[in-house]
Amino acid sequence: MLDPSIDSLLKKVNSKYSLVTLAARRARQISETKKVLIDNPKSYQYVGMALEEVQAGKLFIDEEAGKSQL
């Protein structure tokens, strides 16, 4: 089972497309910098770490500006 679940992630980000785009961009940043915004991520995959950041509220999309925020 996926952790965090898609249902809990969609409460943080309004659309699946936005969630995928946000996670992919952040995963690329993590792979380049090796810096994660949360302590002790459960996932070893960069996309999983990015999704955990979304779940923790550390990574989100600013709806007014239309940009992702760290």
C-alpha positions in Angstrom: 0.0 0.0 0.0 1.2 3.5 -0.9 2.2 5.6 2.0 1.1 8.4 2.1 -2.1 7.5 0.4 -3.4 9.3 -2.7 -6.6 10.3 -0.8 -4.6 12.1 1.9 -2.4 13.8 -0.7 -5.3 15.0 -2.7 -6.5 16.8 0.5 -3.3 18.9 0.3 -3.1 19.3 -3.5 -6.3 19.8 -5.5 -5.6 17.7 -8.6 -3.7 14.6 -9.5 -1.9 16.3 -12.3 -0.6 19.1 -10.0 0.5 16.5 -7.5 2.5 14.5 -10.0 4.1 17.6 -11.5 5.0 18.9 -8.0 6.4 15.6 -6.9 8.4 15.1 -10.1 10.0 18.6 -9.9 10.8 18.1 -6.2 12.2 14.6 -6.7 14.6 16.1 -9.3 15.7 18.8 -6.8 16.2 16.1 -4.1 18.3 14.0 -6.4 20.6 17.0 -7.3 20.9 18.5 -3.8 20.3 15.5 -1.5 18.4 17.8 0.9 15.1 16.7 2.2 12.7 19.0 4.1 11.5 16.3 6.5 13.3 14.3 9.2 13.8 10.5 8.6 11.8 9.9 5.4 10.3 6.4 5.2 10.9 6.2 1.4 14.3 5.7 -0.2 12.9 6.8 -3.6 13.1 10.6 -4.4 9.4 10.7 -5.5 8.4 9.0 -2.3 10.3 11.6 -0.3 8.7 14.4 -2.2 5.2 12.9 -1.5 6.1 12.7 2.2 7.0 16.4 2.1 3.6 17.2 0.6 1.9 15.1 3.3 3.9 16.9 6.0 2.8 20.3 4.6 6.4 21.3 3.8 5.8 21.3 0.1 2.6 22.8 -1.4 1.2 24.7 -4.4 0.3 28.4 -3.9 -3.1 28.5 -5.7 -3.0 32.3 -6.0 0.4 32.5 -7.5 0.1 29.2 -9.4 3.6 28.1 -8.2 4.9 25.4 -6.0 6.3 26.5 -2.7 9.0 25.0 -0.4 
